Amino acid sequence: MALKYIDEAKLNGQKVIARFDFNVPIKNEKITDTTRIDSALPTIKYILDNGASKLIMMSHLGRPDGQINPKYSLKLVASYLAEKLKQDVVLTETAIDSSVKGIINLPKHKIILLENVRFHAEEEENDAEFAKILASYADVYVNDAFGTSHRKHTSVYGITQYFKNNSYGGFLLKQEVAALMKITDNPTRPFMALVGGAKIADKIKTLERLLVNVDALFIGGAMAYPFLKAQGKKIGASLCSESDYELAKKILNQSSAPKIILPVDHIIAKGADAPAEICKGFDIPDGMMGFDIGPESIKLFEQKIAPAKTVFWNGPMGMFENENFAKGTFSVAKILAELNAFTLVGGGDSVSAVNKSGVASRISHISTGGGASLEFIEQGQLPGIQALKFGI
Ligand code: AMP
């Protein structure tokens, strides 16, 4: 069965329940980045403009760990949506209390936002009873929460069993899947990937998968040190756990390992707050830590990536939150923006680097889901998307 998207749904007179990813950053009672809500607006507007009698929205915010916690309330999201849609948005007290049905059935209420689904432990447990209650609110189900679709959570996964022929993907999901398929299904070659950040263990499967498909794989950030160490280079006091070193050794033993390109110099310091200096060459002196790729590495990456026709980037090239160690990451963002290629950036840090360097409009696709995009590349699928296609 093919995945059906919202533009194929009959919405007239229907109650629609839709899962979005409104997990936005909040500081001092203000949403500091509305991108995730803004990306959901085309689907929301389509549902409202095509005759749905009710729109019931679901989302999580933060990690309330199954407890009701006002800190993670969706109230600011409800106000922002009301402002954008120029219509009332009613926020329920919880997603499943006894008043919800009454609110939905009141004729004056058209747009309802259920309070944070993660206020209930049942959300992350993919609980059947919780799924049944949520499903009882509507006739049609829509998933537009790409960033959460790698999780088998009730509101993206279990709920679909109650909408066997009435489950649809939203426009954001459609866009994300189309972009990621340009990477997973016969990418235009040369296809190259850049992977950085600190957590090798989280990205190991994606690295292995990428290594089979890519023509070149650049590794930067803290992730590079286990690989350099495994090649016999000195890495000083740079981040490198024993298990990451073992994983790196395993990857370097694979036949496709020659496709890996590692940094050839570094920006080093005694600690994150100590003065930074350039370390020419591979070897980092004892007691010093590598915090960014160096100028020769940036040149090397720029030159080697130039012929690429498809590029995937996830993870910063250094500890870019500190301006002494930000140059590698920002340079990579700019290098990608200059390429004549399909470029896809995923992962909070790399996306933020692209935005901060002002080149976002020159990147072909910026994914709203870091973990979800990695898992899609690794598996070629996500549980929440499979559930839309086949049910569970
Ligand atoms: P990840 O979540 O795996 O993408 O890792 C992102 C984090 O890795 C960011 O907070 C960076 O500051 C950190 N990071 C990247 N490179 C380094 C490095 N060389 N040393 C320490 N932290 C790093």
Residues whose N, C-alpha, C, O or C-beta is under 5 A from the ligand:
A	BS01	AMP	G196 G197 A198 K199 G221 A222 G290 F291 D292 G315 P316 M317 G318 M319 F320 E321
